[in-house]
Amino acid sequence: MAEQPMAEHDDAARIRAYLEEHRATYDRGALRAKLLEDGHDAELIDLALAQVYGFEVAPSSPPPTDNTRRRVILIAVGTFLANYSILPALAIGVLSAGDFGGSSFLSLFSIFGVVPLVLLLEGLAVLLLRRRNATWARGLGWGLVVSLIPLIGLALLFGICVALISTLGG
């Protein structure tokens, strides 16, 4: 691994030498195109151009003009809406399609077991997408966090109700 920075240094020195040798004959655009055609790294070429010509060279490709904030918000809102519209519909579908033989435990598990499973899978998707597509990972993560807020509120409300009933009951 220590050889790679040295190789980049040598390549940058060769590029600078080439530019200094041919700068009187060819313009910067032609020199840059020739170096790119020869397979040199665009960033090294831009660095060498800046060093030889003494000015700041624009990046080889303009930064993408994407609106990541809007994408993250849309993905988060879509995740929240999916969690609170598709998941309940899925649970109701399981309840109406399944014959649980009067067992309310199985029907409750089909509703309350699907939601945590899907939220867990969304959390795993966030971890997997973290390095591949940061925008999707952030949007899905925020959607997951926003989806958990009502569930936490319901759990707190349930706990308060149980505490009040146990206090009033005896």
Secondary structure, DSSP 8 states (H G I E B T S, - for coil): -THHHHHHHHHHHHHHHHHHHHTTTS-HHHHHHHHHHTT--HHHHHHHHHHHH-S----SS------HHHHHHHHHHHHHHIIIIIHHHHHHHHHHH---TT-HHHHHHHHHHHHHHHHHHHHHHHHHHTTT-HHHHHHHHHHHHHHHHHHHHHHHHHHHHHHHHHHHH-
